[in-house]
């Protein structure tokens, strides 16, 4: 189980709250005694009752969700049979927790993005080329539909990535590898035969950052 993202010495209060939310919604809800629904959501009232979030107001929570540049969270209302619909929140992707009904859109061959790319570090390439891309502890392998420098790409890889693995989407889908699109535009896959691995035979090309310098 992951711990909350490491606290930066200079993190603002809002960033600290966002990191804690990320931990709870993606990794730690069950361990921390929060009721996670099949779609990955938690009642906002329950989340804000968590000891380290009790000082956070609903308005502050909504402000943090709206300001998140990677759109990591979705805040929504749902009628629970009471006079007022209840507020729920979920992470859009990045889970290590098993979420059986996370809202994802299956990508069909005719709707395959022009680019499916996984960002990593150069130091990891030898192992990846040998063993394939792995979901590691997460429920899916994550891809972006472009590089971090592309304005249309808001999430899918870390900005620190210096090696980029492009997937042959057509070949992968033809061989039964399924891809899904998350609510914030990240491409997700459980790998070949849902093994959590995409072998290197499905790599179209590998590019290194600043390789020409």
Buried (B, 14 or more C-beta within 10 A) or exposed (E): EBEBBEEEEEBEEBBBBBBBBBBBBBBBBEEBEBEBBEBBBBBBEBBBEBEEBEEBEEEBBBBBBEEBEBBBBBBEEEEEEEEEEBBBBBBBBBBBBEBEEBBBEEBEEEEBBEBBBBBBEEEEBEEBEEEBBBBEEBBBBBBBBBBBEEEEBBBBBEEEBBBBBBBBBEEBBEEEBBBBBBBBBBBBBBBBEEEBBBBBEBBBEBEEBEEEE
